[in-house]
Amino acid sequence: MLHKFTLLLLFIVSTSTFSGFHEKNRPYGHNISHTDYFPEKSCSVGLQVLACGAETWAIGTSPFLIGIYNMANIYFIKRLDREITGNKKTIQLAYFDTFNETDQISKNNPKFRLNTTYQQKSVMAYYIYSQDIRPNYRLHWNTSASYFFDEKHPFSIRRPTYYRRQYQLNFTTLHEVKMTEYLGIQGELGVIHLEDRYPRFHTGASLFYKSKHWLVQLGFTLTGTIDGLFVSPDQPSRHDYQQELRSRTSGYDGPFDKDKIKDDFSMHPEIAIQYLF
């Protein structure tokens, strides 16, 4: 599937002639990998992001994380540099802290909880280097690091790890391609948990529609170890181990099954509906 997607991306990049990544309205990217875009001298309101920006910086939050996962969050975005070639350097700093963390304990088994809300506190830093490869193809190199002060039930990009370190390192790429004036695709490829014994390979794709004010995006991402992504007759099983731990009252504070870490796998949607003022 990944091979077919790569061929499709290369075909679109090589045949499309629509140019320009300087519009006021563009996609923000995926949950792990981000573009260089932020609303300059305007505001964007939507499911994925609520943000307002000046010429070289912006501040925002994710209504999705607040409303669905009881997680207060704030982002600060700063443009570091714009090269003569059009390449850009951007940093993002984020803080996450959950609220309303009361567990709903199962009456039949006190070791399991009925709710699956997050319980965590963390900070995250991004460095994004964005390049114009072709007039219709922009490549975003994402390097990010997180530190978790509390991770009893963390969000899904924090996978169960072998070494159980409090920090996490990621390196991913996001490929932004314009197909027409209104339609485009994003492709994602990289590795998260670089510091662990079982790094997670991460890939995904999304289709987006944008007008002067509206942006709608729909796609998916896959994350897993080698054994989790490439199931074979010798390795027929895979586990979304993060979801299993979220159902336990002990969560990440309890013991880990390291065999399930080895073939960890997850799939998540990428959804955005935004309005730019």
Secondary structure, DSSP 8 states (H G I E B T S, - for coil): -HHHHHHHHHHHHHH-----S--S----B-SSSB-S---TTSEEEESS-EEEE-SSEEEEE-HHHHHHH-EEEEEEEEEEEE-TTS-EEEEEEEEEEE------B-SS-TTBBS----EEEEEEEEEEEEEEEETTEEEEEEEEEEEEEEEEE--TTS---SS--SEEEEEEEEEEEE-SSSEEEEEEEEEE-TTSSS-EEEEEEEEEEE-SSEEEEEEEEEEE-HHHHS-BTTB---B-HHHHHHTBSSGGGS---HHHHHTBEEEEEEEEEEEE-
